[in-house]
Amino acid sequence: MNIGQLINQIVLMFCLMLIGILINKLKFMHSQTSSDLTNVLLYIVSPCLIINAFEQPYSGDRIHQFLLAAASVIVLYVLEIIIAKLVFGRLNDKNLSRITQYGSIYSNAGFMGIPLISSLFGSQGVFFAVVSLAAFNIFSWTQGVSLFKNEEVSVEKNNWWEILLNPNIIAIIVGAILFVFSIKIPDIPNQVVKYVGSVNTPLSMIVIGNSLANIKFTKDMLNKEIGLTIVLRNLLFPIIGIFILKLMGVTGIAFYTTIVMSACPAAGLVVLFTLQAKGDAAPAISLMSLSTILSLITIPLVFGIGGLI
């Protein structure tokens, strides 16, 4: 696959975001509708897409690349956490410190990454993308959540049950069982899973576009800390990931899928976690929105670097 195809797909997804913005301006989608659609995507559509991705013939080589990618992603997360702590951990503004740490480490793998991978590589790409999605859920709901805890507010109960009961993790476990034991889902349920999963890309982009339409962009949105966070999230960390993947021997679709997932913009959860911790959400909103818009340029750039190294 060449970079031209990736750019075309990103332009297409940007157009879908524009439709989301238009829907917002026409007042066809209100905040509650957006929240409901987000839940549908997270708890219904995404799990169906993941299960469908595992419906392919068992392959030892595919499992080997899957495990290598998993190891690479774990190493990358550990490095990201260490670097983010060193860079932003000593900021006097505690709210800004946790926003910049979380925002630089965690990408919008579910909402932006999975739709893009699905469009570019189909079910084979999503098969490898679930590595990054699983790692995101595990690290985000443990280390990520811990950043937003303080003496007054507990963001979430930090335990493994919340991770294991996440619909996407359940879908990965179910899909892995189907893949390893070559179990075929009956025709009608299988078609239902495929049809539901197929709406993931357009619906995700429309919801993102609707969210961006509510943001008023000003000069005050970008300070040096937010700017550095975007550089780390959109460029530096994905490039580090490229070298790790190369060293670990990850190749083919597994390599490019993991690159794209790591190059996605800052996760929208940074806003939710900030609000739940009763912090000022303005820097988080700035980070999420600017990182998302700039990713239209930085994702192809990182992808191109991956092809050259």
Secondary structure as UniProt FT lines:
FT   HELIX           3..25
FT   TURN            26..27
FT   HELIX           31..40
FT   HELIX           41..45
FT   HELIX           46..53
FT   HELIX           60..88
FT   TURN            89..90
FT   HELIX           94..105
FT   HELIX           109..113
FT   HELIX           114..139
FT   HELIX           140..144
FT   HELIX           145..147
FT   HELIX           160..164
FT   HELIX           167..180
FT   TURN            181..182
FT   HELIX           187..198
FT   HELIX           200..213
FT   HELIX           219..221
FT   HELIX           224..231
FT   HELIX           232..236
FT   HELIX           237..248
FT   HELIX           252..262
FT   HELIX           269..276
FT   TURN            277..278
FT   HELIX           282..308
//
